[in-house]
Amino acid sequence: AAAALSPGQIYWAKDIIFLVNEHDLLGMEAWLEAYHGVNLTEVRSSGTPGRAGAIQAAIALELSSDVVTSFDVAVEGLNGQLPNLDLLNLFHAFCQKNGLLCTIQGKLPRSDWDSLPGYLHSLQTLLLMVLAQASGQPRGDHGLFLRYRIEAITLRGINSFRQYKYDMATVGKTLEGMFRKLNNLLERLHQSYFFYLLPSLSRFVSIGIYMPAFGLLVLVLILRISLGENRVPPPWPGTPPFPPDPAVFPQEPQPGLLALVPPVLICHAAGVALYFLPVLGQHVATQHFPVSEAEAVVLTLIAIYVAGMALPHSTHRVLSGDSGDRGWMMLKLVALLSLALQLTCLALLNFSLGFLLAVTMVPAAAAAQPRGPRVLLAALLVLATPAVTLLLGIFAQRELVEAPAAPGEGWQLFLAALAQGLLLHHLHGAFLAPLLALATYPCWLLFWNVLFWR
């Protein structure tokens, strides 16, 4: 409909490309790489017949019926990237002007936004966006355009609200109106926000408001590091500025940095195995077990993840004898520094993912020590592992969309999420899988070693 309304008009100052692709994200990835003449992923294409210059903006349209009752807008892209907020405001303002019903996260807008039900509704919408962004999965074809710094959103035609009905001509006028607004732009959208959270289409939370909450969580790690440095026992007894006479003060063997090498290497080796072995060993697994390749990858992933918790945690004793408090405190300082750096860098790339990992891992990391109620600390640390965070996130997402998942269904969704994460990494270059395998999981294993240091 939009293509039929566009030709013959005299006001177009820019070229318009109408693209119909196959295989969803694979087809869009192949076209984008061919159009820009790059090869970022394992997707291969035969090239495009022509080019129309640099793409300024893109609108992906998904229709499941020829009758549309509302438009649901999706903004989350690959690796949690978001389009310029001006593009979203442009669409929302156009829908309001023309009386079109538009939603976000499938939630209808409410007029009583300043009441308690309105606040709860906004909170649900906000949490759904946080979970969607943290997954790193694009919620539409627009998510791949954001990698090329092309502002894009996905509009889904919904046929659920029977009191509103629009035909295809209305859909075409909507897109044609959006194209005309983008046609009048003299430069790229760059003066608005790229970091935001949306409780509704009419309000947003900017980075200046939500980042301090994340900063307070990281501050816990920084304070813990500072307190840990003050608690590390001195390398020799007494308080002289130089080592005392061994004949007067007999010294006990103190662990050096060499004692930290085995646990650090073992934890990161487990992360490397978690990243490479499930994919490299899928053919071997299918030959010895009655499972498909996809099932073999996921089951091997879970097996290596659980096996990492059973790795030897007493290698430091071989190098440094009994190894007292100084050893595990030094290891915990290394783990706290690693976690703080990871979360800080991640919050700048994908705030939602960094925030969820911080909420779950920071309390357990600060409390980890080989003394005290070890069973309770071990349970807290297991609940803070990224795999459990993913599982709880799946159940939370189903609760927020008012479609609770049974334990069996949740487990199947968990297995599907693991497979989808690996697929997104190998086909589209998503960084969630290597981040969790090579950085977050080894860091968590360091705290697990601290807990079982003795």
N, C-alpha and C positions, 0 to 999 in steps of 0.2 A: 504494500500500500504506500509506504513512504517512497519507494523507488518510482512508483507510478506518479506521485505528486511532484517529484523533483524536476524531471526534464522540462525544458522549455521555459524555465523561470530565468529572469534576467538579473536577479540579485545575488547569484552565487559568485563569490570571490575566491572560493577554494574548491578543489576537487573533492568529490565524495566517492568513497569506495564502498560498494555493497558486497559483502563477503559471505558466502554460504560454505561452511566447512563440514567435513565428516570426522567421525571419531573424536568429537568433543575437543579436549585439551590437546590431544596428539595432532589433530589436523590444524588447530590454531598455532601450535608451536612450530610445526613444519612451515606454515605460511609466513610466520613472523621471521623465522631464521632465513628463509629464502628471500623475503622482501628486503631485509637489512644486510644480506650477504654475509652472515656470520654463522658459526657452527658452535653453539654453546652446549648442546646436549647430544645424546646419541640418536636423536631423530634426524632422519635424512629425507630430503625432498629433491625434486627435479627442477626447482626454480620457478620463478613467476614470469608470465609473458610481458610484464611491464611494471613501471613504478610511477608514482604520482608525487614524489618528493617526501619530505619529512612529515610524518603523521602527527597532527596536533592533538587530537583527542579521539576517543573511540567509545561507542555505545554498543554493548552486546545485548541482543534481544533474544529471549527464550520464551516461546509460546507453546503451551500444551493443548490449546483449544482455540477455535475461531471466535469464541466469546470470552471477553476479558472483563472481570469485575473489579480488579485493582492491579496496581503495579507494585511489586516488591523489589526494592533496590538492594543490591549486594555490593559491598565496597571492599571486602577483605581479599587481598591478592596473595600471590606466592610469597612465602616467607613473612607473612604478616604485613606486607606493604599496603599502603592506603593511598587513594587518589587525592588530589587537591580538594579541599573542602568546598571550594567555589563551584566545582562541577556538580557536587551533590546539592548545594544550595540552588543552583540553576535549575536542576530538575524539580526540586521541591517547590520552588516559586512558580514554575510553569504549571505544575499540577494544581496548585492552589488557585491560580488565575483561571484555569479552565475547568475547575470543579471535578478533577480526577482524584480518585481515592488512591493514595500511595502509602505503603507500609515499609517497615524495616524489621528484619528478623522475623517476619510473619506476624508482627504485632500491630493491631489496629491503633491509630492515634486516639488519645483521650483528651477530652476538654478539661477535666478536673485534675490537671497536672499538679496543682498545689495541695491536693488532699492526700491522705494516707494511702488509699488505693492507687492514686496516681503515682505517688513516690514508689510504691512497690512494683507497679507496672514498669516504670522507668528503670528500676533496679534490675528487673528481669531482662529487659532489653539490653541493658549495659553488660550484664554478665554473659548473655548469649554472644555478644560481640567479642568479649574478652576470650571466651572459649573458642570461637571461630578463628580469631586472629592468632591465638596461641597454637592452634593446630598447624599453621603454616600452609594449609591447603587452600588454593584459590577457590572461591565460591562461585566461580563463573569464568567464562573465557576472558573476561576483562583482566583477570589476575595476571595473565602472562604479558599483557601490554605494559604493565607497570614496571617490569624489568627494563624496558627500553625507554623509561621516563616519558611514557605516553599516558596522559590522564584518561582513565577509563572506568566505567561502571557497568554493571549488568542489571538489566531490567527484566523481571520475570512477570509474564502475564498470568495472573491468578484467577481461577474461576471457582471461588469458594463463597463469596459474599453475594447472595442472590439479589439483595436489594439494590445492587449497583450492576449495571450492564453496559458495556461499550462494545461497539462493533469494530471491525478491522479498519474502517475509515478513521475512527477516532484514534486508534493506535498509530496509523500512518500520520495523522496530523500532529500527534504528540512528538513523534520522532522528527518530522519535518520542522516543527517548531524548535526542537533542541538543536537541530543542524543549523537553523538560521541564527540562533543565538551564538553558537560557536563560530559561525561564518563571520560574525562581526568582530571577533577578537583580533587585535593587531599583534599580539604576542602570546606566548604560552602562559598558562595559569601558573603563577609562581608567588603571588603576594598573599596567599591565604595559608591555611594550616595543612601540614602533612602528617602531624602527630596529634591524634584526637581519639576520643571515645564518644559513642553516640547513645545516650539514653532515649532519644527520639530523633525524628527528622528535623524538628524545629529547635533543638538544643544540643549542645555538644560540651564535652569536657576537654579542655586544652591541656597541653603537656605541662604548663606551669602550675596546674592544679593537681594532677595525679602523680607527677614525678616526686614531689616531697614525700608522699606515702611510701614510695619505693625507697627513697633515700633513708627513711627512718629504719627500714628493715636492714639495709646494708650497714647502717650505723651500728646495729647490734653486733655485726661481725667485726667491725673496726674496733669497737669497745672491747670485745672479747679478745681480739688480737693484742690490744694494749694491756689488758689485764693478764693475759697469758705470758707476755714478755716479762712482766713484773714478778710473776710467780715461778719462772724457771729458776731452779736452784743454781748457785754459783758452781763453777767447775772445780773448786777446791774448798775445803772447810775454812772457816774463819773469815776475817774481813780485811787482811792485808791487801795492798794493791798488787803484790806479786805472789807467786806460788810459795807457800810456807815450806819450811824444812821437812822433808818426808820423815826424818827421824822423830820430829816432834809431833807432826800431824800426819799420820799415815793416811794416804789417799786411797779411796775406793775407785775402781774402774768406772769411768764415766763415758757414756755413749757419745760419739762424735757424729759428724754428718754422714759418715760411712754407714751408720746404722739405719739411716733413713733411705738409703739407696734401694735395698731389696723391696720394702713395701711399696715404694713409689713405682719402681719398675714393674713389679707384679701387677699392680692395679692398672697401670697404663697398658701393659700387655694384654690384660683381660679386655680392656676397651678396644684394642686393635683387633683381637679375636672376635669380639662382638660385632665389629664393623665388617670384617672381611669374610669370616668363615661361613656365615649363613648363606651367602650368595655363591661363594666358591665351592661349597660342599653340597649344593643341592642335588647334583647328579649322583653323587655317591650315596646320599641318603635315600633317594628314590630306588636305587638298585638293591638296597638291603632292607628297606621297610616299605610296606604297602601304603604309601602316601604319595600325593601329587607333589610337583615341584614347589608350588606355592605353600602347601602345608609343610613341606620339609624346611623351607626357609624360616617360616614362623616358629616351628617347633625347635629348630636349632637355635634360633635367636633366644627363645625362652630358656633353653637348656644352658647356654653359655652364660646368660644373665644370672641364673640361679647358681651355677657352678662357681661364679666369681665370689660369692659369699662364703664358699667352702674352701677358698684358697688358704694356704698356710699363713698364719698371722704371728708366727714366732721366729721368723728369720732373723730378726734383730738380736736374738739371744745367741745365735751362732757367732756373731761378730763382736758383741759387747757384753757377753755374760748375762747376768740377770737383767740388766737394763732397768734403771729405776724411773722416777717420775720425769727426769729430764728428757728421756727418749720420747715418750708419748706426747709430752707438751710440745716438743719441737715438731713432731709430725703433725700435731693438730694445728700449729701455727702455719705450717706449709699448706695444709688443707683449707684453713680459713682464708688465707691469702688467695689461693686458687679459686675458691668459691666466690669471694668478693669481686675479683677481677672478671670472672665469667658473667656474673649477674649484672655488673655495671655495664659491660660491653653489650650484653644481650638486651638490656633495657633500651638501648639506643637503636637497636635494629628491630626488635619485636617486643614492645613493652609488655604486652599481655603474657607472653611466654616467660619473660624474665620475672614478672610479678608473681605468677603462679608458682614458679620454682622457688622464688624467695619466700613466699608464704609457707610453703611446705618444708623446705630444707633448712632455713635459717634457725628455727627453734631447735630442731634435732641436732644440727651441727654445733650450736652453742652449748648444748647440754651433754654432748658426747664426751665420755671419759671412762677410764677402766675402773673407777670406784663408784660406789653407790648402788642403787637398785638396777643391776645390769639387765635383768629381764625387762623391766619397764623401759629402760633406755634403748634396748634392742628393738622392742616393739615400736617405739617412737621413731627409730631410725628406719625400720622397715616401712612404716607408713609414709615416710618422707622420700622413699626411693622414687625416681621418675616413672617407673612402670606403674606403681600404685597411684601416683598422681594422674597418669593417663586414664587408668581404670575409673577412678573417682570422677574425673572430668566427664567421662562418657555418661555415667549415671546422672551427674548433675545436669548435663545438657538435655537429657531426656526428661528430667523432672521440670526443667524450665519451659520446655515446649509442650508440657502437659501430656506427655506420652511416656509414663514410667516404664522402665525396662526391667524385666525379671532377671534374676541372677544368671540364668542360662543365656538369655538373649544378650545381656551385658557382656558376658564372656565372649560370645561370638563377635560382638561389635569390637571388643578389645583386640581380638585376633585380626579382624579385618583392618583395624586402624594400624596395627603393626605392619601388615603387608602393604597398605596404602602409603605409609610413610616411606618405606624402602622404594616403592615404585615411583613416588614423586621425586625422590632423590636421584634415582638413576635415569629417569626420563626427562625431568624438568630442572634438575639441579637444586632442589630444596635442601636447605642446610640443617633441618631438624634432626634427621637420622644421624649424620656424622657428628653433630654437636652433642647429642645425648650419648652416643657410643664412645667418642674419643675424648670428651671433656667432662660432661656432667657425671656419667657413670663412674669413671675412675676417681673423680673427686669424692663421690659418695663412698666408694670403697675405701678411701683413705680414712674417713670417719669410722667406717666399720672396723678397720684395723686398729684405730685408736681405742675403740670400745673393747676389743679383745687383745689388747697389748699384753696383758698378764695372763 
